[in-house]
Amino acid sequence: MNIQIFGKPKCFDTKKAERYFKERGIKYQLINITEKAISKGELLSIKQAVGGYGKLIDQDCKDKDLLALVKYLREEDIEQKILENQRLIKTPVVRNGKKATIGYQIDIWKNWE
């Protein structure tokens, strides 16, 4: 397994995901998306794995104006807006090769073991 956890330091679900893998002795790489942004290639891979940008966007994002704007953009423009404003991404994003999950998805992670 090659686990990557993309998250924010103040996100409780990111901390829970990190604890889940740590308790099981599974090596993972934690990437703080507030310091190191998700690349365009990674974003496309995650989008394909989870089923579109709609599932990737955090509906509880604090920037309501940005959230409202994204709802009316074309898919090509949504991608660019997410790359520019990664606070829109629901965390944690957990990747295992080509597979990915959004949020705390313990049932899916168990199948990866």
C-alpha positions in Angstrom: 0.0 0.0 0.0 1.1 3.5 -0.8 -1.1 5.8 1.3 -1.1 9.5 0.9 -3.3 11.7 3.2 -4.0 15.2 1.9 -5.4 17.3 4.7 -5.5 20.4 6.8 -3.9 20.7 10.2 -7.1 21.8 12.0 -9.3 19.2 10.3 -10.5 16.5 12.8 -11.3 14.0 10.1 -7.7 14.3 8.8 -6.4 13.6 12.3 -8.7 10.6 12.6 -7.5 9.2 9.3 -3.9 9.7 10.3 -4.6 7.9 13.6 -6.4 5.0 11.7 -3.3 4.2 9.6 -0.9 4.8 12.5 -2.7 2.4 14.8 -2.6 -0.4 12.2 1.1 0.2 11.5 0.4 1.2 7.9 3.0 3.7 6.5 1.5 6.8 5.0 2.6 10.2 3.8 0.7 13.2 5.3 0.5 16.3 3.0 -0.7 19.6 4.4 -2.6 21.2 1.5 -2.4 24.6 3.1 1.4 24.5 2.6 1.8 22.2 -0.4 -1.0 22.3 -3.0 -2.4 19.2 -4.8 -1.0 19.2 -8.3 -3.2 19.2 -11.4 -2.3 15.6 -12.2 -3.1 14.5 -8.7 -6.4 16.4 -8.7 -7.5 14.7 -12.0 -6.6 11.3 -10.6 -8.6 12.0 -7.4 -11.5 13.3 -9.5 -11.7 10.1 -11.5 -11.4 7.9 -8.5 -14.2 9.6 -6.5 -16.5 10.4 -9.4 -16.3 14.0 -10.2 -15.6 17.4 -8.7 -19.0 17.6 -7.0 -17.9 15.0 -4.4 -14.5 16.7 -4.0 -16.0 20.1 -3.0 -16.6 20.8 0.7 -20.2 22.1 1.0 -19.4 23.4 4.5 -16.5 25.6 3.2 -16.3 28.9 5.1 -15.9 30.9 1.9 -19.6 30.9 0.9 -19.1 33.3 -2.0 -16.4 31.1 -3.6 -18.6 28.0 -3.0 -21.6 29.8 -4.7 -19.4 30.8 -7.6 -18.1 27.2 -8.2 -21.7 25.9 -8.5 -22.2 28.0 -11.7 -18.8 27.3 -13.4 -18.1 24.9 -16.3 -16.2 21.8 -15.3 -12.9 23.1 -16.9 -13.3 26.3 -14.9 -14.1 24.4 -11.7 -10.8 22.5 -12.0 -8.8 25.8 -12.2 -10.8 27.3 -9.3 -10.1 24.3 -7.1 -6.4 24.4 -8.0 -6.3 28.1 -7.0 -8.4 27.7 -3.9 -7.7 24.4 -2.3 -9.6 25.3 0.8 -12.6 24.2 -1.3 -11.5 20.5 -1.0 -13.2 18.3 1.5 -10.5 16.7 3.7 -9.0 14.3 4.2 -8.3 13.0 0.7 -6.8 9.6 1.1 -5.1 8.0 -1.9 -3.9 4.4 -2.4 -2.4 4.3 -5.9 -5.3 5.0 -8.3 -7.9 4.6 -5.6 -9.0 7.6 -3.5 -11.6 8.6 -0.9 -12.9 11.9 0.4 -13.6 12.4 4.1 -13.4 9.7 6.8 -14.1 6.5 4.9 -13.0 3.7 7.3 -15.1 1.0 5.5 -13.3 1.6 2.2 -9.8 1.7 3.9 -10.4 -1.6 5.6 -10.8 -3.2 2.1 -7.4 -1.7 1.1 -5.6 -3.7 3.8 
